[in-house]
Each structure stands twice: as structure tokens, then as C-alpha cells.
Amino acid sequence: MEGKNRNILVVLIAIVIVAAVFSSFGMSLFPQGTAQIMLPTDSPQTDPGVQPEGSGQSYLFHVDITPQTVQTVIADTLVRPESYYRTVTVEDFWGAEGHGTTTAQVWVDGGWTMVRAQLPGGSVRTSIVGDGQFWLWYGGSGQVLSGPADGQSADLEGQRIPTYERVLELDQEQIARAGYEEKGGLSCIYVQTGQDELGMTCTYWVSVETGLLVAAETAEGEQVVYRMSAYAVERPVPETAVFALPDGTVLHTPGQAAQPDSGQAADSGAD
């Protein structure tokens, strides 16, 4: 009888062990959801890997930002709004006589971008990019340059308004530092390059809430020579915004599909 009881006890212990093992690995064997990366949205001091009790969130895990992972995290987890408006400030500090500030209003909607920039010299430069074309003019001039758009046309070079694609285009070897940081009151992913052959370093801050690049700086040694900032954003773009040429030709209306006549009221030109 004692031997029989011992055998029963052994069997029960084995059952408990099997149940414990299955309990530990069952979730991995039978997943019920897709894992997602959780980024900090309230404060960079808050550990984004800790979930509040009763939050109901599951399968969320924290990804450490390093020079090796930052581009993947930005590309795979951040999504910019399809429609928004914001004001961008660009400051140049190239020497005592070279300081200049550009203030640009930026409207983005449905793949279209319109930028109206007040340049340091006082002139106003307006550009519209969409449907594979760009349009560009100064002030209220009726002379409009236009041509085929490419991947850089939304900036049209002289605006010097970077996007986070500039971060994704960096060679990984160029990235010296990366992590989470607060900038302008926003939780951001930051990326800093190492000094190049000219002694220049670049730092970028991408908001984890909007997916937009909200700040960028270029420094020559310890001296900041370029700064871009755009912390506030309005989503979606105001309904009153109209993507139109100086003669009134409407190229795009927010929320509507645009069918522009690229040849109307636009002089042919080059980017």
C-alpha cells in the first residue's frame, strides 16, 4: 500500500510540473495578438516598459534606442499624420554677419505639401508639391516655375526644412548617439551624428506622438550654426487651406482628390 501511494504521489508531482511548464510557455506557443513597440509619450523619465495597473494593454514591450536600432524603430513604429499644419522656424548662425531666420508655414494633406516661407531678406517664397509636380513663385508674382517633382522637392532645397527621412538616410556608422529625450516639452527620439571631416555634428529630434521631426541642429565644434524647430502641430490641416496658384488655379483642396492642370498658368522651369 505504501508503494502504491508513493507511485500516486510521483504521478501527481509529474502532472504539476507539466502544468507549470505549459503555463510558462503556453503564451508563446499560442499567441493571441501581435507584439507592438511601446514608446514613451508622457515623460522621457517614465520607463516605457512599465505598464500602469489596469491599463488593459498587452503584448507591449520597450525597445532600447541605440545607434544600431534607432533607424529601424523610427521607420517601423512612427507614422506621420497624413494631414497637418504647422509653423517651422529655421535659424542660421554662420558668422557674426550671417544670422538669418526663416519662418515657414507648412500645410500637408493627402500627399500634397504647400510651404509659404518668409525669408531672411524679407521676400516670401511659396511652393506646392503634389501629383508628381512642383510649383514655385516669389511674393505675388504671376511668374510660376514648375516641373517634375522628386523625393527632395517637398523641401525645394532653399527652404532647408528637413524631415525624418534625413535620419533614415544616414549611414549607421555616422550615428554616434541615440535615445529618448525631451525637446520643446515633447517626448522624442533623438539621433546625433559624429563629427565629420569639417568638424560638424547634426542632431535630430523626432516626436514619438506625431512622428514628425520637431527639431534639428547643426554644430561646428561647440557652436550651433543651424537650428530648426516646429513643436506645435494642428491636425488635420485647416479646411480653409487651399493649395492654389497666384492666378487662383486650385491644385488641391483638403480632403478632396486633386486633378490639377499642370500646364495652366505655370511657366515651365527647373527645380
Sequence and secondary structure as in RCSB ss.txt:
>XXXX:A:sequence
MEGKNRNILVVLIAIVIVAAVFSSFGMSLFPQGTAQIMLPTDSPQTDPGVQPEGSGQSYLFHVDITPQTVQTVIA
DTLVRPESYYRTVTVEDFWGAEGHGTTTAQVWVDGGWTMVRAQLPGGSVRTSIVGDGQFWLWYGGSGQVLSGPAD
GQSADLEGQRIPTYERVLELDQEQIARAGYEEKGGLSCIYVQTGQDELGMTCTYWVSVETGLLVAAETAEGEQVV
YRMSAYAVERPVPETAVFALPDGTVLHTPGQAAQPDSGQAADSGAD
>XXXX:A:secstr
 HHHHHHHHHHHHHHHHHHHHHHHHHHHHS  S  EE    S TTS TT   TT    SEE     TTTHHHHHH
HH    SEEEEEEEEEEE STT EEEEEEEEEEETTEEEEEEE TTS EEEEEEETTEEEEEETT S  EEEE  
TTTTTTTTT    THHHHTS GGGEEEEEEEEETTEEEEEEEE   TTSEEEEEEEETTT  EEEEEEEETTEEE
EEEE    BSS  TT  EE TTS EEE TTS     TTTT EE   
